[in-house]
Amino acid sequence: MRRAEPPAEKLVLKPGNMLYPVPAVLVTCRRGAEDNILTISWTGTVCTNPPMLSISVRPERHSYPMLRETGVFAVNLPTRALARAVDFCGVTSGRDIDKFETLRLTKVPASAIDAPLVRECPVSIECRVRQVIELGSHHLFLASVEAVDVDRSLMDAKGKLRLEHADLLCYNHGSYCVASRPFGKFGFSVEKKKAKRPARNRTR
Ligand SMILES: Cc1cc2nc3c(=O)[nH]c(=O)nc-3n(C[C@H](O)[C@H](O)[C@H](O)COP(=O)(O)O)c2cc1C
């Protein structure tokens, strides 16, 4: 098959991971008396109903056998304020240190699984592993969402979760960034403008 020439302004790179930005999350797990945290960016929502997400983990991580043996973990969403902790949990191993203790992060019990949640994270997603697919460098853990824990301070007066106020952390090709400057709502591109009411009706 003849390959088309790319336009002059485009450069074709060799195949690689280039789906950015992605979340940078703190995954927590527990095996017996040991609790651990590792940073994960290869994560994503994979199904709405039933709610499911995935994390991809290298088998050489200290957390890997913990995840495989227990079949549960929590995905904790960190804020900009936790960027240092996120980086630290991604460059140090539970083999050598207790990351909770070193970072003075607070453990809170989960409601549906036996793994600690990170109190400092405004959102924690409790997960149960349903399938592990050994892809290559990383093994994909497909997991069901068993419960979601959110900070009460993120709820508005109408009981709506205002995640856009959470200053959540992302990872963009080697750099950390935040995703908290909303400028359009779901469906805004096709929304009809509300008709203006005549001035005389605007007294109340
Ligand atoms: C921003 C960032 C993202 C990372 N994403 C992943 C990932 O998706 N999968 C993975 O296996 N390791 C990932 N890592 C590396 C692990 O977090 C790191 O190897 C960690 O030390 C493992 O901890 P553990 O040995 O205590 O399990 C990431 C690290 C950073 C800093």
The ligand as an ORCA input file, in Angstrom:
! r2SCAN-3c Opt
* xyz 0 1
  C       3.753     11.046     37.100
  C       4.059      9.572     37.246
  C       3.214      8.642     36.647
  C       3.464      7.272     36.785
  N       2.619      6.385     36.180
  C       2.846      5.049     36.318
  C       1.950      4.108     35.709
  O       0.953      4.466     35.089
  N       2.238      2.787     35.881
  C       3.316      2.338     36.595
  O       3.523      1.116     36.706
  N       4.183      3.210     37.163
  C       3.954      4.548     37.057
  N       4.797      5.449     37.654
  C       5.957      4.950     38.403
  C       5.603      4.415     39.795
  O       4.747      5.295     40.486
  C       6.927      4.254     40.580
  O       7.706      3.249     39.978
  C       6.750      3.960     42.056
  O       8.020      4.104     42.656
  C       6.222      2.575     42.354
  O       6.044      2.461     43.729
  P       6.088      1.067     44.513
  O       7.387      0.394     44.168
  O       6.010      1.474     45.953
  O       4.913      0.285     44.059
  C       4.571      6.814     37.531
  C       5.415      7.760     38.148
  C       5.158      9.126     38.010
  C       6.052     10.116     38.673
*
